């Protein structure tokens, strides 16, 4: 039971994290919008680098990227909380039912890992060369979240078994 509770609590911790991310992005829209804008315009990368042709100077693209990130975060947050409710409801059920209840949570954590890996580490850091910026560089935070979520996903993927008499 303690292992199941640990899985549930860690999942709800990440759900809380996503709730706060979405809250901050909606209530302080401009702060993170500026991050996205600077990454996409590549205005703080190394001067004269040969990748500047990739820059997207259009505010329409900036908004589209930012809205898509917020939508991704909202979808992930909803799935995290839905997964947490399913785990809570299955906490005392037989192992096969608890394991089956993990599906939504596994989906949510995978979606989260994909956001940090694809949107931030691949597209932001490598395509838009975010790694070159001292000011607008989110790759350490993205990597940290990728690892944290990955650890929780690894724990959740561990199959639960019924207690032996």
Legacy VTK file of the C-alpha trace (Angstrom):
# vtk DataFile Version 3.0
C-alpha trace
ASCII
DATASET POLYDATA
POINTS 165 float
0.000 0.000 0.000
2.856 2.386 0.762
4.236 2.008 -2.768
0.843 2.760 -4.262
0.484 5.823 -2.032
3.959 6.999 -3.084
2.991 6.704 -6.744
-0.215 8.623 -6.130
1.480 11.380 -4.108
4.273 11.884 -6.651
1.730 12.026 -9.455
-0.321 14.627 -7.581
2.877 16.596 -6.953
3.438 16.841 -10.685
-0.253 17.655 -11.149
0.161 20.529 -8.698
3.259 21.673 -10.575
1.320 21.783 -13.869
-1.572 23.588 -12.207
0.857 26.291 -11.071
2.521 26.456 -14.502
-0.833 27.046 -16.196
-1.896 29.521 -13.507
1.327 31.505 -13.954
1.130 31.437 -17.748
-2.439 32.760 -17.642
-2.063 35.321 -14.853
1.393 36.563 -15.880
1.061 35.962 -19.592
3.744 38.439 -20.648
6.656 37.004 -18.649
6.727 33.631 -20.357
5.565 35.134 -23.639
8.775 37.196 -23.593
10.761 34.006 -23.098
9.094 32.401 -26.126
9.501 35.593 -28.181
13.222 35.878 -27.463
13.870 32.198 -28.154
11.997 32.301 -31.472
13.572 35.568 -32.638
16.994 34.221 -31.607
17.951 37.766 -30.614
20.215 36.665 -27.778
22.094 33.861 -29.533
25.706 34.291 -30.609
25.958 37.287 -32.958
26.272 36.318 -36.605
25.771 32.593 -36.060
24.911 30.685 -39.207
21.602 29.439 -37.804
19.909 32.852 -37.643
17.946 32.035 -40.804
15.740 29.873 -38.544
14.533 32.851 -36.509
10.806 33.606 -36.485
10.394 37.367 -36.029
6.601 37.382 -36.435
4.547 38.015 -33.260
1.852 35.778 -34.762
4.263 32.838 -34.619
5.275 33.768 -31.068
1.658 33.763 -29.923
0.906 30.524 -31.771
3.886 28.803 -30.146
3.016 30.172 -26.712
-0.671 29.239 -26.979
0.287 25.741 -28.127
2.607 25.343 -25.124
-0.144 26.520 -22.758
-2.639 24.146 -24.405
-0.119 21.300 -24.042
0.316 22.181 -20.363
-3.442 22.339 -19.797
-3.985 18.964 -21.479
-1.145 17.439 -19.471
-2.482 18.920 -16.223
-5.987 17.602 -16.847
-4.638 14.131 -17.599
-2.424 14.239 -14.489
-5.354 15.049 -12.208
-7.598 12.528 -13.964
-4.870 9.917 -13.540
-4.501 10.822 -9.864
-8.243 10.403 -9.290
-8.156 7.009 -11.005
-5.216 5.891 -8.877
-6.915 7.133 -5.712
-10.092 5.238 -6.596
-8.047 2.078 -7.228
-5.735 2.348 -4.231
-7.243 -0.608 -2.343
-8.275 -2.688 -5.343
-6.414 -5.809 -6.529
-3.089 -5.178 -8.260
-4.378 -5.856 -11.767
-7.052 -3.161 -11.358
-4.555 -0.679 -9.858
-2.123 -1.372 -12.703
-4.902 -0.813 -15.250
-5.822 2.474 -13.538
-2.313 3.786 -14.246
-2.966 4.184 -17.990
-4.137 7.802 -17.865
-1.307 8.778 -15.525
1.240 7.093 -17.806
-0.237 8.985 -20.753
-0.002 12.272 -18.820
3.588 11.734 -17.730
4.586 10.730 -21.252
2.932 13.870 -22.633
4.837 15.890 -20.044
8.170 14.314 -20.945
7.494 14.925 -24.623
6.862 18.621 -23.935
10.183 19.066 -22.158
12.060 16.928 -24.692
10.443 18.109 -27.930
9.274 21.679 -27.313
12.088 22.856 -25.055
15.155 20.631 -25.494
14.768 19.843 -29.200
12.915 22.751 -30.799
13.860 25.550 -28.398
17.368 24.538 -27.461
18.604 22.951 -30.665
16.521 24.379 -33.518
16.312 27.927 -32.179
19.727 27.622 -30.472
18.409 28.612 -27.061
21.560 27.072 -25.574
23.528 30.042 -26.929
21.588 32.544 -24.839
22.710 33.477 -21.342
19.433 35.270 -20.600
16.729 33.260 -22.384
17.999 29.735 -21.844
15.539 27.279 -20.357
17.333 24.053 -21.139
18.485 23.384 -17.550
14.945 23.796 -16.223
13.564 21.669 -19.075
16.128 18.947 -18.427
15.384 19.040 -14.694
11.658 18.583 -15.356
12.308 15.869 -17.946
14.285 13.926 -15.324
11.815 14.499 -12.469
8.847 13.430 -14.579
10.856 10.511 -15.967
11.615 9.254 -12.476
7.941 9.364 -11.519
7.005 7.648 -14.792
9.588 4.917 -14.112
8.140 4.348 -10.656
4.604 4.269 -12.023
5.565 1.790 -14.753
6.703 -0.656 -12.085
3.893 -3.200 -11.895
2.178 -3.581 -8.534
1.513 -7.043 -7.170
-0.947 -8.228 -4.563
0.497 -8.895 -1.118
1.438 -12.529 -0.556
-0.350 -14.221 2.388
LINES 1 166
165 0 1 2 3 4 5 6 7 8 9 10 11 12 13 14 15 16 17 18 19 20 21 22 23 24 25 26 27 28 29 30 31 32 33 34 35 36 37 38 39 40 41 42 43 44 45 46 47 48 49 50 51 52 53 54 55 56 57 58 59 60 61 62 63 64 65 66 67 68 69 70 71 72 73 74 75 76 77 78 79 80 81 82 83 84 85 86 87 88 89 90 91 92 93 94 95 96 97 98 99 100 101 102 103 104 105 106 107 108 109 110 111 112 113 114 115 116 117 118 119 120 121 122 123 124 125 126 127 128 129 130 131 132 133 134 135 136 137 138 139 140 141 142 143 144 145 146 147 148 149 150 151 152 153 154 155 156 157 158 159 160 161 162 163 164
